């Protein structure tokens, strides 16, 4: 592998134009980008599908990401052609492939290492750690480009290829997050070539993307790389983001691929996995009732805590304990949730009713088994927990059940993370409550109103639906977009979402959240400061009374 001396970076030419393309010379080779138009019809420069790591294929499958392979020709980075392996029908015209470790850089200034130093927003997509990508069709930066920041979006390994592991490290853990960390390091080393400031990088993610950033924020490997983080609808202390039985599921997959496979040796398992194509591996469904709780029972390929003896380990301590003790990168943090997160779990009412009935028939399933509540206390704890939501049964109060599901995976972990972090660093918390035309359209549930999981993203990154279907966006939605963009880009620039009084935000100054006040910003048709989100204090008291060490999740 070629190693480039550090001094070479400082003598690289800024940029040049060749046949209308913008050429940037990176340490591993030249790339050619192109010019696009922002929402306000300004030019911005787009570089799509830049390699930030070597392809994780062949012998590199199930290995930590390595340095990009240098290239000699000018690499065309004017389009997205690849997304990471996943079972999806969302990419009919793209290559769904293992060779997917690429990122996209968008800058409002002509790339140069000489004249600009703009703040950087690095976006990490969600999708249950098994779906989505960072391509421009999904995360279009056209609105952000009018706010004088550089935007980076990335792909990372998903599902079994990104999160299968063995506890002895033969198959390293958290490869998908290690890809993200590799991308962050790439941005830190190279973003000055695109007009960005490597001392002003803010990582942002929603759902699984936020959960991943939560893990990165806990890692010693990441300290000093980021100026701030934005975690929306997700946290590393969510029960939907933690796997404590990696060997169990890894060997179960091996057996599913080859019924004659009976070895307990992790090296034999790795050898077996190399015999199969990526398509064959990701198409195998692994499931059992080892996690017999309702929320996310089949979320298998997700992050885990690693052996502290592994020098490449990302996180080796229980997440909740680490945050409580201040053992994380103490940089400014912004958190948020949507007012009706549970709507994301609603596919059909019948399925929802069956899940509710399952809980009612065995109330001990209400609380996640990784809270390590003593078996003799589970029923009592579950009954107390349910009364926070309803005085009847969940099957008779479906709205209450939907609220529980949204709280369990998204609201409680995100809010509790913010409260704990606030003891050590500036932390801001919002609830997005605005129901606009360009937000997600969810199944209607009587007794629930509000916005569903990730709705605020539609005001930052225009959705395909909006671009195709809506010619005339209501003025109220346009105003909301301006407000959301201002709040988020202010944090990227200043690590403070309201650094000064602004009429667009109705003169509201967003206070930091604190455990003794729990003040947060409610974003609706009006913007206002509120205090004490529903249910948090009641539910937290139950967790603190009944859960036992080690404290990984809430």
Backbone torsions as a table, in degrees:
resi	resn	phi	psi	omega
1	UNK	NA	133.1	179.7
2	UNK	-73.2	138.1	176.0
3	UNK	-115.5	128.0	-177.8
4	UNK	-99.9	122.4	177.1
5	UNK	-58.2	145.2	-174.8
6	UNK	-62.0	-28.8	-175.6
7	UNK	-70.1	-18.0	-179.8
8	UNK	-62.3	-35.5	-178.1
9	UNK	-56.1	-33.4	-172.1
10	UNK	-85.9	-5.1	178.0
11	UNK	-115.4	7.2	177.5
12	UNK	-69.0	140.6	176.4
13	UNK	-64.0	150.2	-178.0
14	UNK	-64.1	-80.0	178.2
15	UNK	-148.9	167.3	174.0
16	UNK	-150.6	158.7	176.4
17	UNK	-106.1	129.6	175.9
18	UNK	-128.7	113.9	179.4
19	UNK	50.1	45.9	175.2
20	UNK	84.4	-8.9	178.5
21	UNK	-90.4	155.6	174.2
22	UNK	-98.7	121.6	-175.9
23	UNK	-103.7	130.3	173.5
24	UNK	-122.1	134.9	178.3
25	UNK	-99.5	115.4	177.5
26	UNK	-97.3	166.3	178.9
27	UNK	-56.9	-25.7	-177.0
28	UNK	-103.6	-2.0	178.8
29	UNK	151.5	173.3	-179.2
30	UNK	-89.8	147.5	175.9
31	UNK	-128.6	150.3	178.7
32	UNK	-117.9	117.9	177.9
33	UNK	-100.1	-165.1	-180.0
34	UNK	-149.3	173.3	-175.5
35	UNK	-107.2	132.0	175.8
36	UNK	-122.3	177.1	-178.0
37	UNK	-112.4	136.6	176.6
38	UNK	-78.5	177.2	178.9
39	UNK	-60.7	-30.1	178.4
40	UNK	-96.3	18.5	174.7
41	UNK	66.9	28.7	174.1
42	UNK	-95.2	150.0	176.4
43	UNK	-68.4	138.6	163.9
44	UNK	-137.5	159.6	-172.4
45	UNK	-105.0	127.2	-175.5
46	UNK	-117.5	131.1	175.8
47	UNK	-126.4	105.2	-171.7
48	UNK	-109.2	137.4	176.7
49	UNK	68.5	55.0	172.3
50	UNK	-88.4	128.6	177.4
51	UNK	-68.5	124.6	174.2
52	UNK	-108.1	-5.0	177.7
53	UNK	-155.3	164.1	175.8
54	UNK	-68.5	150.5	178.2
55	UNK	-58.7	128.4	-179.2
56	UNK	-83.9	61.5	-175.3
57	UNK	-120.0	166.5	179.1
58	UNK	56.9	-128.6	-179.7
59	UNK	-66.0	-15.7	179.4
60	UNK	-86.1	-5.1	174.8
61	UNK	-63.8	138.8	-178.4
62	UNK	61.4	32.6	173.3
63	UNK	-125.6	157.8	176.0
64	UNK	-59.0	149.4	-179.5
65	UNK	-63.6	142.3	179.6
66	UNK	-114.1	171.2	-178.2
67	UNK	-59.5	148.3	176.7
68	UNK	-59.1	151.0	175.3
69	UNK	-82.7	124.4	-178.9
70	UNK	-58.8	149.7	177.6
71	UNK	-126.1	152.4	-175.3
72	UNK	-97.2	-38.2	-178.2
73	UNK	-80.2	167.9	174.3
74	UNK	-76.1	118.9	-175.4
75	UNK	-81.0	128.2	178.1
76	UNK	-76.5	113.6	177.9
77	UNK	-118.8	47.9	-177.4
78	UNK	-106.2	6.7	178.5
79	UNK	-160.5	160.9	172.9
80	UNK	-98.5	130.8	179.1
81	UNK	-125.7	-13.0	-171.5
82	UNK	-131.5	142.7	169.2
83	UNK	-132.5	159.6	-176.2
84	UNK	-72.9	152.7	-177.6
85	UNK	-52.1	129.5	178.6
86	UNK	-165.8	155.5	175.4
87	UNK	-87.0	100.5	-172.6
88	UNK	-154.7	149.0	173.3
89	UNK	-109.9	13.2	-175.7
90	UNK	-82.4	-7.1	-173.2
91	UNK	-128.2	62.2	-175.3
92	UNK	-64.5	-24.3	-176.0
93	UNK	-109.3	11.7	-178.6
94	UNK	-119.6	161.1	-180.0
95	UNK	-88.5	112.3	176.4
96	UNK	-88.3	109.8	-163.3
97	UNK	-147.6	158.1	172.2
98	UNK	-68.5	-31.6	179.8
99	UNK	-78.6	82.6	-168.8
100	UNK	-138.5	8.6	-174.8
101	UNK	-83.2	79.1	-177.8
102	UNK	-130.4	155.6	175.7
103	UNK	-132.6	165.7	-179.1
104	UNK	-122.5	136.6	178.1
105	UNK	-120.1	129.6	177.8
106	UNK	-124.7	128.1	-177.0
107	UNK	-136.5	138.4	180.0
108	UNK	-80.2	-5.4	-179.9
109	UNK	-117.4	152.4	176.6
110	UNK	-61.7	123.8	-173.1
111	UNK	-55.0	133.4	179.0
112	UNK	-162.4	147.4	175.8
113	UNK	-95.5	11.7	-169.9
114	UNK	-112.9	-39.1	-164.3
115	UNK	-114.7	-9.7	-173.9
116	UNK	-129.9	155.2	179.1
117	UNK	-151.6	72.8	-173.9
118	UNK	-91.0	149.1	173.5
119	UNK	-61.9	155.3	-173.3
120	UNK	-123.9	131.7	170.9
121	UNK	-107.1	117.8	178.0
122	UNK	-105.2	112.6	-174.3
123	UNK	-96.2	129.1	176.2
124	UNK	-115.1	117.0	-173.5
125	UNK	-72.6	159.1	176.1
126	UNK	-97.7	-149.2	179.4
127	UNK	113.1	36.9	176.2
128	UNK	59.4	22.9	-177.4
129	UNK	64.9	13.3	-178.1
130	UNK	-139.0	-3.6	-179.9
131	UNK	-129.6	174.6	169.7
132	UNK	79.0	-177.3	-178.9
133	UNK	-163.5	179.7	178.4
134	UNK	-103.9	15.9	-174.5
135	UNK	-66.6	159.7	-174.4
136	UNK	-66.4	-28.8	178.4
137	UNK	-63.6	-28.9	178.9
138	UNK	-94.2	-35.7	-177.4
139	UNK	-130.7	81.0	-176.3
140	UNK	-83.2	123.6	-174.6
141	UNK	-89.9	12.4	-169.2
142	UNK	-57.2	-35.4	178.9
143	UNK	-76.7	-40.5	-179.8
144	UNK	-63.8	-28.4	-176.9
145	UNK	-66.1	-13.9	177.9
146	UNK	-90.5	10.0	-176.3
147	UNK	-118.8	18.9	173.7
148	UNK	56.7	47.5	171.2
149	UNK	-132.9	158.4	171.9
150	UNK	-94.5	138.7	-178.7
151	UNK	-119.1	134.3	176.8
152	UNK	-124.9	131.8	173.2
153	UNK	-123.5	152.2	-171.7
154	UNK	-136.3	158.6	162.6
155	UNK	-101.6	152.6	173.0
156	UNK	-150.0	156.6	-176.7
157	UNK	-61.4	139.0	-172.6
158	UNK	-119.1	163.9	172.3
159	UNK	54.8	-139.9	-175.7
160	UNK	-61.5	-35.7	-178.3
161	UNK	-72.1	-21.7	-179.8
162	UNK	-104.5	-16.1	-171.1
163	UNK	-138.7	-0.3	168.0
164	UNK	-69.3	140.9	178.9
165	UNK	-158.1	167.8	171.7
166	UNK	-123.1	145.7	-171.7
167	UNK	-67.2	-18.9	178.7
168	UNK	-86.5	-1.3	176.8
169	UNK	86.0	0.3	176.1
170	UNK	-57.2	-43.5	167.6
171	UNK	-109.6	106.8	-173.9
172	UNK	-60.5	150.5	-178.8
173	UNK	-86.5	159.8	168.9
174	UNK	58.4	37.1	-177.0
175	UNK	-61.7	-35.6	178.6
176	UNK	-62.7	-38.8	177.9
177	UNK	-75.5	-33.5	176.0
178	UNK	-65.8	-31.8	171.2
179	UNK	-60.9	-45.4	179.9
180	UNK	-60.0	-43.3	179.3
181	UNK	-64.2	-38.4	176.2
182	UNK	-60.8	-41.7	178.7
183	UNK	-64.4	-40.4	178.2
184	UNK	-61.5	-42.3	178.9
185	UNK	-64.9	-39.4	177.0
186	UNK	-60.3	-45.3	179.9
187	UNK	-62.2	-43.6	179.3
188	UNK	-59.2	-36.3	-176.9
189	UNK	-83.4	-25.5	-169.0
190	UNK	-123.5	-9.3	-170.2
191	UNK	-67.8	-20.6	176.9
192	UNK	-62.2	-25.0	178.8
193	UNK	-71.0	-12.5	-179.7
194	UNK	-113.8	12.8	179.2
195	UNK	88.6	11.3	-179.7
196	UNK	-97.9	160.8	179.9
197	UNK	-106.4	117.1	-177.5
198	UNK	-73.3	-5.2	174.1
199	UNK	-95.7	3.7	-178.2
200	UNK	-133.2	52.4	-180.0
201	UNK	-99.8	124.1	174.8
202	UNK	-113.6	125.5	176.2
203	UNK	-93.0	135.8	-179.1
204	UNK	-134.1	140.7	175.2
205	UNK	-155.4	158.5	175.9
206	UNK	-121.6	144.0	177.3
207	UNK	60.3	-123.0	-179.4
208	UNK	-60.1	-30.8	176.8
209	UNK	-64.7	-40.1	176.5
210	UNK	-68.5	-40.3	178.0
211	UNK	-59.4	-42.9	179.3
212	UNK	-64.1	-42.8	178.6
213	UNK	-63.4	-34.5	175.4
214	UNK	-58.9	-40.9	176.5
215	UNK	-66.7	-43.3	179.7
216	UNK	-60.3	-39.6	180.0
217	UNK	-64.6	-22.5	178.5
218	UNK	-86.6	-11.6	-171.4
219	UNK	-89.6	134.5	175.0
220	UNK	-61.8	-29.9	-177.7
221	UNK	-64.4	-23.1	-174.7
222	UNK	-97.7	-8.7	-174.4
223	UNK	-60.6	133.1	178.4
224	UNK	90.3	-8.7	-178.0
225	UNK	-86.3	-27.8	-174.6
226	UNK	-116.2	147.0	176.9
227	UNK	-91.6	-28.5	179.9
228	UNK	-163.9	167.9	176.9
229	UNK	-137.6	149.1	175.7
230	UNK	-124.7	116.5	-179.9
231	UNK	-115.7	112.6	-179.6
232	UNK	-117.4	128.4	178.3
233	UNK	53.3	47.0	178.1
234	UNK	176.5	149.6	-179.5
235	UNK	-157.0	155.3	176.6
236	UNK	-70.0	-9.0	176.5
237	UNK	-101.1	14.9	175.3
238	UNK	-79.5	140.4	174.7
239	UNK	-63.7	-16.5	177.7
240	UNK	-84.3	3.0	-175.9
241	UNK	-124.3	15.7	-174.1
242	UNK	-138.9	128.6	179.2
243	UNK	-116.2	122.1	-180.0
244	UNK	-113.3	10.7	178.0
245	UNK	-129.5	53.5	-174.7
246	UNK	-62.5	-39.4	-178.9
247	UNK	-64.8	-42.5	-179.1
248	UNK	-54.2	-49.4	-175.9
249	UNK	-78.4	-31.8	178.1
250	UNK	-62.0	-47.2	-179.9
251	UNK	-72.2	-29.6	176.3
252	UNK	-64.6	-38.4	176.2
253	UNK	-65.1	-43.1	178.1
254	UNK	-56.4	-41.9	179.3
255	UNK	-68.5	-35.1	178.5
256	UNK	-67.4	-35.2	179.2
257	UNK	-73.5	-37.9	-176.7
258	UNK	-139.7	104.3	-175.2
259	UNK	-63.6	-18.8	179.3
260	UNK	-87.4	-2.9	-178.7
261	UNK	-77.0	115.8	-176.6
262	UNK	-124.9	6.4	-176.4
263	UNK	-73.3	150.1	171.6
264	UNK	-106.8	10.2	-177.2
265	UNK	-91.3	125.7	-176.3
266	UNK	-66.2	-29.9	177.5
267	UNK	-68.3	-36.3	175.9
268	UNK	-65.0	-38.7	178.9
269	UNK	-63.5	-45.3	179.5
270	UNK	-61.4	-41.8	178.2
271	UNK	-61.4	-42.0	178.3
272	UNK	-61.2	-46.3	-177.1
273	UNK	-63.3	-27.3	178.3
274	UNK	-75.9	-14.2	-179.7
275	UNK	-79.4	-18.6	-174.3
276	UNK	-104.6	152.8	176.3
277	UNK	-73.4	161.8	177.9
278	UNK	-62.1	-37.6	179.3
279	UNK	-61.7	-41.5	179.6
280	UNK	-66.6	-39.4	-177.8
281	UNK	-66.9	-47.0	-175.2
282	UNK	-75.5	-17.0	-178.6
283	UNK	-81.9	-14.4	178.5
284	UNK	-78.0	127.9	178.1
285	UNK	-96.0	125.9	178.1
286	UNK	-112.9	126.0	-178.6
287	UNK	-159.2	142.4	167.0
288	UNK	-158.0	-174.5	-173.3
289	UNK	-98.8	24.6	178.4
290	UNK	-62.3	-31.6	172.8
291	UNK	-109.3	85.1	-172.2
292	UNK	-90.4	46.8	175.0
293	UNK	-113.9	167.2	-167.5
294	UNK	-80.3	-41.6	-173.9
295	UNK	-82.3	117.8	175.5
296	UNK	63.2	41.9	-177.3
297	UNK	-66.7	-21.6	-178.2
298	UNK	-110.4	21.5	172.8
299	UNK	-88.5	95.5	-170.1
300	UNK	-100.9	-49.6	-172.5
301	UNK	-90.7	84.2	-176.1
302	UNK	-138.3	174.3	-175.4
303	UNK	-61.4	158.1	177.2
304	UNK	-142.3	165.9	175.9
305	UNK	-88.6	135.7	-171.7
306	UNK	-100.3	165.8	176.9
307	UNK	-67.6	126.3	-176.7
308	UNK	-66.4	-13.9	177.5
309	UNK	-78.5	-13.4	179.9
310	UNK	-80.2	116.5	-175.9
311	UNK	-66.3	-19.6	178.5
312	UNK	-97.6	7.9	-176.5
313	UNK	-61.8	143.0	179.5
314	UNK	-88.2	-54.0	179.9
315	UNK	-134.9	129.5	-176.2
316	UNK	-123.0	-1.7	-177.7
317	UNK	-120.7	155.8	176.2
318	UNK	-56.0	131.2	-170.2
319	UNK	-64.7	-46.6	-177.0
320	UNK	-64.2	-40.6	177.5
321	UNK	-62.9	-43.1	-178.0
322	UNK	-62.2	-44.6	180.0
323	UNK	-66.3	-42.7	179.5
324	UNK	-59.1	-35.6	-176.9
325	UNK	-90.6	1.7	179.4
326	UNK	78.5	17.1	-179.0
327	UNK	-89.9	68.6	177.0
328	UNK	-152.8	169.1	178.8
329	UNK	-71.6	110.1	-171.4
330	UNK	-82.2	69.9	177.3
331	UNK	-108.4	158.6	179.2
332	UNK	-55.4	142.3	-173.8
333	UNK	-133.8	140.3	176.2
334	UNK	-123.3	130.8	-177.1
335	UNK	-125.6	156.0	175.1
336	UNK	-165.3	160.3	175.7
337	UNK	-140.3	169.8	173.9
338	UNK	-101.1	156.3	-169.8
339	UNK	-73.0	-15.8	177.8
340	UNK	-137.9	59.8	-175.8
341	UNK	-55.4	-35.8	-174.7
342	UNK	-62.9	-17.4	179.3
343	UNK	-60.9	-22.1	179.7
344	UNK	-68.2	-17.9	179.9
345	UNK	-89.7	-5.1	-173.1
346	UNK	-92.7	105.7	172.6
347	UNK	-97.4	-46.5	175.6
348	UNK	-151.1	151.4	-173.8
349	UNK	-65.6	-38.0	-177.4
350	UNK	-62.3	-45.4	178.1
351	UNK	-61.4	-40.3	179.2
352	UNK	-63.4	-42.7	179.0
353	UNK	-63.4	-37.6	178.4
354	UNK	-65.3	-39.6	177.8
355	UNK	-65.8	-41.6	179.3
356	UNK	-62.8	-42.0	179.7
357	UNK	-64.1	-38.4	177.8
358	UNK	-59.9	-43.1	178.0
359	UNK	-65.5	-46.7	-178.4
360	UNK	-60.2	-34.0	-179.5
361	UNK	-77.4	-18.6	178.4
362	UNK	-148.8	83.8	-172.2
363	UNK	-63.2	-17.8	178.6
364	UNK	-65.9	-19.1	178.9
365	UNK	-74.6	-10.4	-175.7
366	UNK	-66.0	-31.0	-176.5
367	UNK	-106.7	135.7	-174.2
368	UNK	-61.3	135.3	-178.6
369	UNK	-61.9	-21.0	-179.0
370	UNK	-83.5	8.8	167.2
371	UNK	-84.2	-10.0	176.4
372	UNK	54.6	41.0	175.2
373	UNK	-72.2	131.7	179.0
374	UNK	-53.5	136.0	-176.3
375	UNK	-52.7	-37.3	-177.5
376	UNK	-70.7	-11.3	-179.4
377	UNK	-107.6	-5.5	-173.0
378	UNK	-62.4	-44.4	-177.0
379	UNK	-64.8	-45.7	179.7
380	UNK	-63.7	-44.2	179.2
381	UNK	-62.2	-42.0	179.5
382	UNK	-63.2	-41.1	178.8
383	UNK	-64.3	-42.1	177.6
384	UNK	-63.8	-39.4	-178.4
385	UNK	-63.6	-44.2	-178.3
386	UNK	-64.3	-35.2	-178.2
387	UNK	-66.4	-18.1	174.2
388	UNK	-65.3	-29.8	-177.2
389	UNK	-97.7	-36.9	-174.5
390	UNK	-158.0	151.6	175.9
391	UNK	-93.6	-0.6	177.6
392	UNK	-114.7	-157.3	174.8
393	UNK	-91.6	155.4	179.6
394	UNK	-61.6	-37.5	-178.5
395	UNK	-65.1	-19.1	176.5
396	UNK	-98.1	-2.9	-178.8
397	UNK	-143.7	73.0	-174.2
398	UNK	-61.5	-34.1	178.6
399	UNK	-60.0	-41.2	178.6
400	UNK	-63.4	-38.7	-179.8
401	UNK	-65.9	-40.4	177.9
402	UNK	-63.3	-40.4	177.7
403	UNK	-63.0	-42.0	177.6
404	UNK	-58.2	-46.4	-177.0
405	UNK	-63.9	-40.1	177.3
406	UNK	-66.6	-39.4	177.8
407	UNK	-63.1	-45.2	-172.3
408	UNK	-59.5	-46.7	-174.4
409	UNK	-89.0	-33.6	-169.2
410	UNK	-120.7	-56.0	-168.0
411	UNK	-69.2	-55.5	-176.2
412	UNK	-60.8	-48.8	179.4
413	UNK	-60.8	-41.9	-178.2
414	UNK	-66.4	-45.2	179.7
415	UNK	-66.6	-43.5	-179.1
416	UNK	-65.6	-36.9	175.6
417	UNK	-59.8	-44.8	179.5
418	UNK	-62.1	-44.5	-178.4
419	UNK	-63.6	-45.6	-179.9
420	UNK	-65.0	-43.8	-178.6
421	UNK	-65.6	-29.0	-175.9
422	UNK	-63.6	-17.6	177.2
423	UNK	-72.6	-14.9	-173.5
424	UNK	-124.5	-18.0	-174.3
425	UNK	-155.5	157.1	176.0
426	UNK	-58.8	129.7	-179.2
427	UNK	-137.5	134.7	-179.6
428	UNK	-122.1	141.8	-178.3
429	UNK	-131.4	136.1	176.7
430	UNK	-129.2	159.5	167.0
431	UNK	-122.3	125.8	179.2
432	UNK	-94.4	119.3	-171.8
433	UNK	-123.2	2.2	-173.2
434	UNK	-80.7	123.1	179.1
435	UNK	-100.2	95.5	-177.8
436	UNK	-109.4	172.9	-179.2
437	UNK	-63.9	-38.3	-174.3
438	UNK	-87.3	1.6	172.8
439	UNK	-75.7	173.9	179.9
440	UNK	-68.2	142.0	176.2
441	UNK	-97.6	116.0	-174.2
442	UNK	-108.4	163.9	173.0
443	UNK	-60.8	134.7	-179.0
444	UNK	-77.9	129.9	176.0
445	UNK	-122.4	121.0	178.7
446	UNK	-60.1	130.5	-179.7
447	UNK	97.4	-3.5	178.8
448	UNK	-127.3	127.8	172.0
449	UNK	-133.0	155.6	179.6
450	UNK	131.3	-168.0	-174.6
451	UNK	-102.4	144.9	-179.4
452	UNK	-89.4	179.1	-174.7
453	UNK	-52.0	119.5	174.8
454	UNK	75.0	16.1	-176.9
455	UNK	-61.3	-33.8	-177.6
456	UNK	-65.1	-21.6	179.8
457	UNK	-62.1	-30.4	-178.2
458	UNK	-64.4	-21.2	179.1
459	UNK	-88.4	-12.6	177.3
460	UNK	-98.9	-49.7	178.9
461	UNK	-115.5	111.8	-178.2
462	UNK	-62.4	133.9	-177.8
463	UNK	-79.0	163.0	174.8
464	UNK	-58.9	-40.0	-179.2
465	UNK	-59.3	-44.3	-180.0
466	UNK	-65.1	-45.4	-176.1
467	UNK	-65.9	-30.3	-177.5
468	UNK	-90.4	-35.9	-167.0
469	UNK	-105.8	-29.2	-170.8
470	UNK	-105.1	107.3	178.4
471	UNK	-85.1	-32.7	-177.6
472	UNK	-123.8	99.4	178.6
473	UNK	-76.2	130.4	178.9
474	UNK	-55.0	147.1	-179.6
475	UNK	-58.2	-35.1	179.7
476	UNK	-63.3	-40.0	178.0
477	UNK	-68.7	-38.5	178.4
478	UNK	-63.0	-41.2	177.8
479	UNK	-64.3	-42.7	178.9
480	UNK	-62.1	-40.1	178.1
481	UNK	-59.6	-44.4	179.2
482	UNK	-60.5	-41.8	-178.3
483	UNK	-67.5	-45.4	-179.7
484	UNK	-63.2	-46.3	179.6
485	UNK	-60.6	-39.8	179.8
486	UNK	-65.9	-45.7	-179.5
487	UNK	-60.3	-46.0	-176.4
488	UNK	-71.9	-43.1	-179.3
489	UNK	-72.1	-30.1	172.5
490	UNK	-58.5	-43.2	179.8
491	UNK	-64.8	-39.8	178.3
492	UNK	-61.7	-38.7	-176.6
493	UNK	-80.3	-41.6	-168.2
494	UNK	-121.5	-1.5	-173.5
495	UNK	56.7	29.3	178.6
496	UNK	-151.7	118.8	-175.6
497	UNK	-71.5	-20.6	175.4
498	UNK	-133.8	75.4	-177.8
499	UNK	-68.5	-17.8	177.6
500	UNK	-152.9	166.6	178.5
501	UNK	-69.3	132.6	-177.3
502	UNK	-136.6	128.2	-178.9
503	UNK	-61.7	-31.4	178.5
504	UNK	-59.3	-31.5	179.6
505	UNK	-98.6	20.9	176.9
506	UNK	58.8	30.3	176.9
507	UNK	71.7	9.8	-177.4
508	UNK	-80.5	133.0	172.4
509	UNK	-107.3	121.5	-173.2
510	UNK	-79.3	114.8	-179.4
511	UNK	-80.4	155.1	173.3
512	UNK	-67.7	144.9	176.4
513	UNK	-76.5	143.6	177.2
514	UNK	-138.8	150.0	-176.5
515	UNK	-61.9	-30.6	-177.1
516	UNK	-87.8	-1.1	179.2
517	UNK	-132.2	-33.4	178.9
518	UNK	53.1	40.5	176.9
519	UNK	-78.2	139.6	179.8
520	UNK	-146.3	167.2	-179.9
521	UNK	-98.6	122.7	173.7
522	UNK	-97.0	119.0	-175.7
523	UNK	-103.1	107.4	178.6
524	UNK	-139.9	-156.8	176.6
525	UNK	-56.5	-32.5	167.9
526	UNK	-114.4	156.1	179.4
527	UNK	-110.2	127.9	-176.5
528	UNK	-148.8	156.5	175.7
529	UNK	-88.3	128.3	175.6
530	UNK	-123.3	176.6	-177.0
531	UNK	-141.5	140.6	173.9
532	UNK	63.8	87.1	173.8
533	UNK	-61.7	143.8	-177.6
534	UNK	-51.9	138.9	167.3
535	UNK	77.7	-19.2	-172.0
536	UNK	-57.4	-52.2	-175.6
537	UNK	-64.7	-38.4	178.6
538	UNK	-64.6	-46.9	-178.3
539	UNK	-68.2	-38.7	179.7
540	UNK	-61.9	-39.0	-179.6
541	UNK	-63.4	-33.9	177.9
542	UNK	-70.4	-44.7	176.3
543	UNK	-55.9	-49.4	-174.4
544	UNK	-66.9	-27.8	179.6
545	UNK	-78.2	-39.2	-168.3
546	UNK	-106.4	-27.2	-176.7
547	UNK	-73.9	158.0	-176.4
548	UNK	-130.0	159.1	177.1
549	UNK	-65.3	155.6	-2.5
550	UNK	-76.7	141.4	-175.1
551	UNK	-90.2	95.5	177.6
552	UNK	-92.4	-44.4	-171.6
553	UNK	-133.4	171.2	170.3
554	UNK	-113.1	NA	NA
